[in-house]
Amino acid sequence: MALDDGALVVPGAGHIYFDRTGTATRPTDPYDPGPLLEEVGNTTRESPLTINQEGGERTTLPTWQNSAAREAVSPITHQFAFTLLQWDESTYELYYGQSTMDGDYYNVSKGTPVPVEGCMYIRIDDGSAFADFWIPRASMLRVDNVELDPENLSGYPVGATVLGASELDYLFQIGAKRAGTGS
């Protein structure tokens, strides 16, 4: 593999879009992803996006004759985590799960929270270039506690767990860094 300094990414800004209907398709214009993919709102700059994985433990399987005959890898789950900063109905639903509004108040369910499913598009801007992620199916819900720090913006940490779609042979797509046309 050749060295390519142009393929390095400094994530200067980013935009996270979510379609609650789950019917959007990967955008053809990354700067105008279409009417179904709505930006989730302001997210924290301190830790704007983390891509986590669970599983993937590697185990060497022996035979009587070969101490390392094969390797088995446990199933892997992926999660895109970020913190929503806007205190509004959309944020509350993504953090607490599906429920209803009662005037200015969001009704947090008594029972087990119901995640919000949909599809996601994430664009990471590096100057005039960008890289992106397309997640055709994800389940969004809280991943950590809300902290109220008087010296920082307070937000709601959520995670979008990547779910498989039976009709697709991939979980999500990652776009190469390329020149952008928007700003």
N, C-alpha and C positions, 0 to 999 in steps of 0.2 A: 504494500500500500504506500503510495507516495505522500510526502508531506504537502499539506495544502493550508497555508495560513489563512486563506480566504474562507475556509470552512469552519473557522473558530467562531463561537457565538458569545457575545457579551449581552446578556438579557437586560437591555436598558428599559424596556417597557413591555407590556403584554396586555392581551385582551382575551377574556374567557367568555365564551358564548354557550348558551344552553337552550335546547329545544325540548320543552316539556311534552310535546306531542310525540316525539321520537320519530318524526317523519321527514326531517330535514335530510339533505344529502350533503356530501362533502362540498364545500363552497368552491366555485370556479374562480371567484374573485375574493381573495383573502381579506381585502379591505372593505368589502361589502358582502358579508356572508349570507344575505337574504333575509326575508321577513320572519322566518320561523326561528332562526338562531338569534336570541336576544342576549345582549351583554349582561352578565350577572351583576354588574355594578362595580363600585370601587373595591379593590382588594389591597391588602397590606403590601407595602414595599419592602419591609424588613425580611419577610419570608414569603414572597409572592406565590411560589408554586413549588411543591415537592412531589416527586414521582416515587411512590413507595412500591415495594413488592414484598409479598409474603410467600413462603414456600420456596421451591427451587432447591431444596436440600439434595445434595448429591451423595449417592451411596454406591460403593463399589460392591458388585456381586461376585462372589467367588464360586468356583467349582472345586471338586476334589483335586483336580489336576492343575488348575490355574487360579491363583489367589486374587486375580483381578480380571475376570473373564468379561464382565460387562459393567456398564454404569447405568444406574436408574436415577431419574430426577423426579422429585415429587411435584405435583401440580403447583402452578404459580398463579397468584392473583395480583393484579395491579390496581393502584389507587392514585389518583391525582388529588392532592390536598392543597388547600389555600384558605385564606381567611377573608370572609366577606365583611366589609366595614359599614355598609349602609344598614340602618335600623329601619327596615321596611318589610312589608308583607312577603315579598319575594325571598328575602334573606331568612326570615323566620320559617318559611315553609321548607327551604333547603336545609336549615339547621335542625329544626324540631320535627320535621316530617309533615305529611299532608294533614291539613285541618281547615278551619274556617276563620274568617274575621267577624268580629262583633263590634261594628263601628271602628274605633281607632285601636282596638285590641285584638291580638291574635290568640285564638283558643288553643293552648297546648294540650294535646290529647292525654288522657289519664292512662291509657294502655300503651302497648308497645308501639313505638313510632313507626309510621309507614314511610319509607324512603320515597323520594321523587325520582322516577325514572325518565330518561330521555336520551338525547344525543348531545355531544359536546364538540366544540371546535375551539382550539386554543392557538393563538398567534403570538409568537415571541419576536419582538422587534429588536434589531441590532442596527441602529442607525437607519440607513435606507434599505437594509436587507431584512429578511425575516426567515424564521423556520416555524413549522406548525405541526399540530397534532389533530387528527380526526378520530373521535371516539364514537362509533355508531350506536353504542348502547352503554349507558352508565346509570348507576344508582347512587343518588346523592343524599347524604345525611351527616350529622355532626360527627366529629372525630376527637374533639377535645373540649375542655372547659372554656367558658367566656371569662376573660379577666378584665376588670375595670381598673385601669391604671391611669391616674389623673394626669400623667405626663405624656400619654400616647393615645392614639386613636384606638377605641375599643371595637373588637370585632368578634365574629362568629366563625370558628374553624370548622370547615366542612371537608368531606372527602367524597370524591366521585369514584366509586368502585367500578372498574371496567367489567362489563358483563358480555358474554358471547351472544352472537346473533346466529341462529341456526343456518340462515341462508348465506353467511359469509365464512370464508376460510381463514380469517384473521380476527384478532381482537380489536386492534386499533392501528392507525397508520401514523408514521412520523415523516414529515416532509423535510427534504434537504434544505440547507440554508441557500437562499437565492435572492436576487434583486427584487425589491418591492416597487410597486407602482403608486402606493398611497402614502399617507403620512399619519 
